[in-house]
Amino acid sequence: MTLSGIHAIGTPPVIQPPQVARPDAAGPKTDFASLVRKAVETVDQDQQASATGVEQLLSGRRQDVLPVVTAVAKADASFKLLIGVRNKMIEAYKQTINMQV
């Protein structure tokens, strides 16, 4: 029994590792403070849109309830998410402060 047919298969292809973005690579750079500021501004816009919708609904300028309820739910969810992120940031800060050097 000969195994000469195995050599005809050849060598397996070389798999290249995926390209990972490096911090020094060119591209838009965003600091943490601007990300937090943008998130707070987005939540504020959601809250304002919700308040405007409720005001229009109560004054009679808007008859459709569904978009108002959707806006209120979106504002509530985004606010709860922001509060959760804030709590995690405070917890991480406290853990950092309590670290032994």
Backbone hydrogen bonds, N-H to C=O, Kabsch-Sander energy under -0.5 kcal/mol:
donor,donor_aa,acceptor,acceptor_aa,energy
6,I,3,L,-1.0
7,H,4,S,-0.6
8,A,5,G,-0.6
9,I,6,I,-1.4
16,Q,14,V,-0.6
25,A,22,R,-1.7
35,L,31,D,-1.5
36,V,32,F,-2.3
37,R,33,A,-2.5
38,K,34,S,-2.3
39,A,35,L,-2.0
40,V,36,V,-2.5
41,E,37,R,-2.3
42,T,38,K,-2.2
43,V,39,A,-2.2
44,D,40,V,-2.4
45,Q,41,E,-2.3
46,D,42,T,-2.1
47,Q,43,V,-2.4
48,Q,44,D,-2.5
49,A,45,Q,-2.5
50,S,46,D,-2.1
51,A,47,Q,-2.5
52,T,48,Q,-2.5
53,G,49,A,-2.2
54,V,50,S,-2.4
55,E,51,A,-2.4
56,Q,52,T,-2.5
57,L,53,G,-2.2
58,L,54,V,-2.6
59,S,55,E,-1.9
60,G,56,Q,-0.7
60,G,57,L,-0.5
61,R,56,Q,-1.3
62,R,56,Q,-1.4
65,V,63,Q,-0.5
69,V,65,V,-2.5
70,T,66,L,-2.5
71,A,67,P,-2.3
72,V,68,V,-2.5
73,A,69,V,-2.4
74,K,70,T,-2.4
75,A,71,A,-2.4
76,D,72,V,-2.4
77,A,73,A,-2.5
78,S,74,K,-2.5
79,F,75,A,-2.1
80,K,76,D,-2.4
81,L,77,A,-2.2
82,L,78,S,-2.1
83,I,79,F,-2.4
84,G,80,K,-2.1
85,V,81,L,-2.3
86,R,82,L,-2.5
87,N,83,I,-2.5
88,K,84,G,-2.0
89,M,85,V,-2.4
90,I,86,R,-2.4
91,E,87,N,-2.3
92,A,88,K,-2.5
93,Y,89,M,-2.2
94,K,90,I,-2.5
95,Q,91,E,-2.2
96,T,92,A,-2.1
97,I,93,Y,-2.4
98,N,94,K,-2.0
99,M,96,T,-1.1
